[in-house]
Amino acid sequence: MDKKTQDIAYFISFCIEQYKNEHAMTGTQAMRCFDEYGVLEYLSMNYETMHTQSRQWILEDLNDFIKSRRKEESGT
């Protein structure tokens, strides 16, 4: 695994951990949520910008992203 791929993997792991703690979820629940709404791909594609942001900013961004995906799914 090259350095950048490893950095992205660590960042995604950090995001999962922070998100699950923020929402009182298990790791499995957080992963299901991330899988369902395409969060893993979003984090990977936006790593360059996102990894420089604060924990709180990242969590707010993830909440907004998931919320918008839920709306798209429900058609509202």
Chimera marker file (.cmm) of the C-alpha trace (Angstrom):
<marker_set name="trace">
<marker id="1" x="0.000" y="0.000" z="0.000" r="1" g="1" b="0" radius="0.5"/>
<marker id="2" x="1.473" y="3.359" z="-0.992" r="1" g="1" b="0" radius="0.5"/>
<marker id="3" x="1.707" y="6.278" z="1.446" r="1" g="1" b="0" radius="0.5"/>
<marker id="4" x="-1.281" y="8.230" z="0.082" r="1" g="1" b="0" radius="0.5"/>
<marker id="5" x="-3.551" y="5.168" z="0.098" r="1" g="1" b="0" radius="0.5"/>
<marker id="6" x="-2.488" y="4.466" z="3.664" r="1" g="1" b="0" radius="0.5"/>
<marker id="7" x="-3.147" y="8.098" z="4.680" r="1" g="1" b="0" radius="0.5"/>
<marker id="8" x="-6.636" y="7.945" z="3.159" r="1" g="1" b="0" radius="0.5"/>
<marker id="9" x="-7.340" y="4.671" z="4.969" r="1" g="1" b="0" radius="0.5"/>
<marker id="10" x="-6.264" y="6.195" z="8.294" r="1" g="1" b="0" radius="0.5"/>
<marker id="11" x="-8.402" y="9.277" z="7.631" r="1" g="1" b="0" radius="0.5"/>
<marker id="12" x="-11.469" y="7.173" z="6.819" r="1" g="1" b="0" radius="0.5"/>
<marker id="13" x="-10.879" y="5.132" z="9.967" r="1" g="1" b="0" radius="0.5"/>
<marker id="14" x="-10.685" y="8.364" z="11.991" r="1" g="1" b="0" radius="0.5"/>
<marker id="15" x="-13.951" y="9.579" z="10.435" r="1" g="1" b="0" radius="0.5"/>
<marker id="16" x="-15.755" y="6.324" z="11.194" r="1" g="1" b="0" radius="0.5"/>
<marker id="17" x="-14.577" y="6.443" z="14.799" r="1" g="1" b="0" radius="0.5"/>
<marker id="18" x="-15.576" y="10.078" z="15.269" r="1" g="1" b="0" radius="0.5"/>
<marker id="19" x="-18.954" y="9.613" z="13.592" r="1" g="1" b="0" radius="0.5"/>
<marker id="20" x="-19.852" y="6.542" z="15.641" r="1" g="1" b="0" radius="0.5"/>
<marker id="21" x="-18.917" y="8.300" z="18.869" r="1" g="1" b="0" radius="0.5"/>
<marker id="22" x="-20.862" y="11.440" z="17.916" r="1" g="1" b="0" radius="0.5"/>
<marker id="23" x="-24.001" y="9.409" z="17.148" r="1" g="1" b="0" radius="0.5"/>
<marker id="24" x="-23.634" y="6.759" z="19.888" r="1" g="1" b="0" radius="0.5"/>
<marker id="25" x="-23.367" y="3.988" z="17.303" r="1" g="1" b="0" radius="0.5"/>
<marker id="26" x="-21.355" y="0.817" z="17.100" r="1" g="1" b="0" radius="0.5"/>
<marker id="27" x="-18.641" y="0.584" z="14.482" r="1" g="1" b="0" radius="0.5"/>
<marker id="28" x="-20.840" y="-1.804" z="12.509" r="1" g="1" b="0" radius="0.5"/>
<marker id="29" x="-23.752" y="0.642" z="12.529" r="1" g="1" b="0" radius="0.5"/>
<marker id="30" x="-21.519" y="3.489" z="11.381" r="1" g="1" b="0" radius="0.5"/>
<marker id="31" x="-20.094" y="1.356" z="8.565" r="1" g="1" b="0" radius="0.5"/>
<marker id="32" x="-23.574" y="0.358" z="7.406" r="1" g="1" b="0" radius="0.5"/>
<marker id="33" x="-24.566" y="4.013" z="7.317" r="1" g="1" b="0" radius="0.5"/>
<marker id="34" x="-21.394" y="4.979" z="5.435" r="1" g="1" b="0" radius="0.5"/>
<marker id="35" x="-21.902" y="2.117" z="2.959" r="1" g="1" b="0" radius="0.5"/>
<marker id="36" x="-25.572" y="2.929" z="2.409" r="1" g="1" b="0" radius="0.5"/>
<marker id="37" x="-24.975" y="6.608" z="1.630" r="1" g="1" b="0" radius="0.5"/>
<marker id="38" x="-21.659" y="6.398" z="-0.225" r="1" g="1" b="0" radius="0.5"/>
<marker id="39" x="-19.682" y="8.128" z="2.512" r="1" g="1" b="0" radius="0.5"/>
<marker id="40" x="-16.546" y="6.016" z="2.044" r="1" g="1" b="0" radius="0.5"/>
<marker id="41" x="-16.272" y="7.082" z="-1.597" r="1" g="1" b="0" radius="0.5"/>
<marker id="42" x="-17.033" y="10.697" z="-0.636" r="1" g="1" b="0" radius="0.5"/>
<marker id="43" x="-14.261" y="10.702" z="1.969" r="1" g="1" b="0" radius="0.5"/>
<marker id="44" x="-11.788" y="9.092" z="-0.389" r="1" g="1" b="0" radius="0.5"/>
<marker id="45" x="-12.567" y="11.488" z="-3.256" r="1" g="1" b="0" radius="0.5"/>
<marker id="46" x="-12.407" y="14.561" z="-0.987" r="1" g="1" b="0" radius="0.5"/>
<marker id="47" x="-9.482" y="13.504" z="1.186" r="1" g="1" b="0" radius="0.5"/>
<marker id="48" x="-7.168" y="16.307" z="0.078" r="1" g="1" b="0" radius="0.5"/>
<marker id="49" x="-9.516" y="19.006" z="1.367" r="1" g="1" b="0" radius="0.5"/>
<marker id="50" x="-11.195" y="17.220" z="4.224" r="1" g="1" b="0" radius="0.5"/>
<marker id="51" x="-8.159" y="15.877" z="6.075" r="1" g="1" b="0" radius="0.5"/>
<marker id="52" x="-7.004" y="19.448" z="6.734" r="1" g="1" b="0" radius="0.5"/>
<marker id="53" x="-10.240" y="20.396" z="8.491" r="1" g="1" b="0" radius="0.5"/>
<marker id="54" x="-11.193" y="20.200" z="12.158" r="1" g="1" b="0" radius="0.5"/>
<marker id="55" x="-12.973" y="17.237" z="13.666" r="1" g="1" b="0" radius="0.5"/>
<marker id="56" x="-16.120" y="19.320" z="14.165" r="1" g="1" b="0" radius="0.5"/>
<marker id="57" x="-16.100" y="20.578" z="10.565" r="1" g="1" b="0" radius="0.5"/>
<marker id="58" x="-15.699" y="17.025" z="9.272" r="1" g="1" b="0" radius="0.5"/>
<marker id="59" x="-18.598" y="15.759" z="11.397" r="1" g="1" b="0" radius="0.5"/>
<marker id="60" x="-20.855" y="18.622" z="10.264" r="1" g="1" b="0" radius="0.5"/>
<marker id="61" x="-19.930" y="17.933" z="6.652" r="1" g="1" b="0" radius="0.5"/>
<marker id="62" x="-20.638" y="14.216" z="7.028" r="1" g="1" b="0" radius="0.5"/>
<marker id="63" x="-23.983" y="14.950" z="8.691" r="1" g="1" b="0" radius="0.5"/>
<marker id="64" x="-24.918" y="17.300" z="5.836" r="1" g="1" b="0" radius="0.5"/>
<marker id="65" x="-23.783" y="14.804" z="3.205" r="1" g="1" b="0" radius="0.5"/>
<marker id="66" x="-25.781" y="11.937" z="4.727" r="1" g="1" b="0" radius="0.5"/>
<marker id="67" x="-28.809" y="14.170" z="5.211" r="1" g="1" b="0" radius="0.5"/>
<marker id="68" x="-28.730" y="15.202" z="1.546" r="1" g="1" b="0" radius="0.5"/>
<marker id="69" x="-28.392" y="11.564" z="0.452" r="1" g="1" b="0" radius="0.5"/>
<marker id="70" x="-31.377" y="10.611" z="2.604" r="1" g="1" b="0" radius="0.5"/>
<marker id="71" x="-33.424" y="13.360" z="0.961" r="1" g="1" b="0" radius="0.5"/>
<marker id="72" x="-32.390" y="12.179" z="-2.503" r="1" g="1" b="0" radius="0.5"/>
<marker id="73" x="-33.381" y="8.647" z="-1.564" r="1" g="1" b="0" radius="0.5"/>
<marker id="74" x="-36.781" y="9.718" z="-0.276" r="1" g="1" b="0" radius="0.5"/>
<marker id="75" x="-37.361" y="11.977" z="-3.277" r="1" g="1" b="0" radius="0.5"/>
<marker id="76" x="-37.892" y="15.168" z="-1.283" r="1" g="1" b="0" radius="0.5"/>
<link id1="1" id2="2" r="1" g="1" b="0" radius="0.2"/>
<link id1="2" id2="3" r="1" g="1" b="0" radius="0.2"/>
<link id1="3" id2="4" r="1" g="1" b="0" radius="0.2"/>
<link id1="4" id2="5" r="1" g="1" b="0" radius="0.2"/>
<link id1="5" id2="6" r="1" g="1" b="0" radius="0.2"/>
<link id1="6" id2="7" r="1" g="1" b="0" radius="0.2"/>
<link id1="7" id2="8" r="1" g="1" b="0" radius="0.2"/>
<link id1="8" id2="9" r="1" g="1" b="0" radius="0.2"/>
<link id1="9" id2="10" r="1" g="1" b="0" radius="0.2"/>
<link id1="10" id2="11" r="1" g="1" b="0" radius="0.2"/>
<link id1="11" id2="12" r="1" g="1" b="0" radius="0.2"/>
<link id1="12" id2="13" r="1" g="1" b="0" radius="0.2"/>
<link id1="13" id2="14" r="1" g="1" b="0" radius="0.2"/>
<link id1="14" id2="15" r="1" g="1" b="0" radius="0.2"/>
<link id1="15" id2="16" r="1" g="1" b="0" radius="0.2"/>
<link id1="16" id2="17" r="1" g="1" b="0" radius="0.2"/>
<link id1="17" id2="18" r="1" g="1" b="0" radius="0.2"/>
<link id1="18" id2="19" r="1" g="1" b="0" radius="0.2"/>
<link id1="19" id2="20" r="1" g="1" b="0" radius="0.2"/>
<link id1="20" id2="21" r="1" g="1" b="0" radius="0.2"/>
<link id1="21" id2="22" r="1" g="1" b="0" radius="0.2"/>
<link id1="22" id2="23" r="1" g="1" b="0" radius="0.2"/>
<link id1="23" id2="24" r="1" g="1" b="0" radius="0.2"/>
<link id1="24" id2="25" r="1" g="1" b="0" radius="0.2"/>
<link id1="25" id2="26" r="1" g="1" b="0" radius="0.2"/>
<link id1="26" id2="27" r="1" g="1" b="0" radius="0.2"/>
<link id1="27" id2="28" r="1" g="1" b="0" radius="0.2"/>
<link id1="28" id2="29" r="1" g="1" b="0" radius="0.2"/>
<link id1="29" id2="30" r="1" g="1" b="0" radius="0.2"/>
<link id1="30" id2="31" r="1" g="1" b="0" radius="0.2"/>
<link id1="31" id2="32" r="1" g="1" b="0" radius="0.2"/>
<link id1="32" id2="33" r="1" g="1" b="0" radius="0.2"/>
<link id1="33" id2="34" r="1" g="1" b="0" radius="0.2"/>
<link id1="34" id2="35" r="1" g="1" b="0" radius="0.2"/>
<link id1="35" id2="36" r="1" g="1" b="0" radius="0.2"/>
<link id1="36" id2="37" r="1" g="1" b="0" radius="0.2"/>
<link id1="37" id2="38" r="1" g="1" b="0" radius="0.2"/>
<link id1="38" id2="39" r="1" g="1" b="0" radius="0.2"/>
<link id1="39" id2="40" r="1" g="1" b="0" radius="0.2"/>
<link id1="40" id2="41" r="1" g="1" b="0" radius="0.2"/>
<link id1="41" id2="42" r="1" g="1" b="0" radius="0.2"/>
<link id1="42" id2="43" r="1" g="1" b="0" radius="0.2"/>
<link id1="43" id2="44" r="1" g="1" b="0" radius="0.2"/>
<link id1="44" id2="45" r="1" g="1" b="0" radius="0.2"/>
<link id1="45" id2="46" r="1" g="1" b="0" radius="0.2"/>
<link id1="46" id2="47" r="1" g="1" b="0" radius="0.2"/>
<link id1="47" id2="48" r="1" g="1" b="0" radius="0.2"/>
<link id1="48" id2="49" r="1" g="1" b="0" radius="0.2"/>
<link id1="49" id2="50" r="1" g="1" b="0" radius="0.2"/>
<link id1="50" id2="51" r="1" g="1" b="0" radius="0.2"/>
<link id1="51" id2="52" r="1" g="1" b="0" radius="0.2"/>
<link id1="52" id2="53" r="1" g="1" b="0" radius="0.2"/>
<link id1="53" id2="54" r="1" g="1" b="0" radius="0.2"/>
<link id1="54" id2="55" r="1" g="1" b="0" radius="0.2"/>
<link id1="55" id2="56" r="1" g="1" b="0" radius="0.2"/>
<link id1="56" id2="57" r="1" g="1" b="0" radius="0.2"/>
<link id1="57" id2="58" r="1" g="1" b="0" radius="0.2"/>
<link id1="58" id2="59" r="1" g="1" b="0" radius="0.2"/>
<link id1="59" id2="60" r="1" g="1" b="0" radius="0.2"/>
<link id1="60" id2="61" r="1" g="1" b="0" radius="0.2"/>
<link id1="61" id2="62" r="1" g="1" b="0" radius="0.2"/>
<link id1="62" id2="63" r="1" g="1" b="0" radius="0.2"/>
<link id1="63" id2="64" r="1" g="1" b="0" radius="0.2"/>
<link id1="64" id2="65" r="1" g="1" b="0" radius="0.2"/>
<link id1="65" id2="66" r="1" g="1" b="0" radius="0.2"/>
<link id1="66" id2="67" r="1" g="1" b="0" radius="0.2"/>
<link id1="67" id2="68" r="1" g="1" b="0" radius="0.2"/>
<link id1="68" id2="69" r="1" g="1" b="0" radius="0.2"/>
<link id1="69" id2="70" r="1" g="1" b="0" radius="0.2"/>
<link id1="70" id2="71" r="1" g="1" b="0" radius="0.2"/>
<link id1="71" id2="72" r="1" g="1" b="0" radius="0.2"/>
<link id1="72" id2="73" r="1" g="1" b="0" radius="0.2"/>
<link id1="73" id2="74" r="1" g="1" b="0" radius="0.2"/>
<link id1="74" id2="75" r="1" g="1" b="0" radius="0.2"/>
<link id1="75" id2="76" r="1" g="1" b="0" radius="0.2"/>
</marker_set>
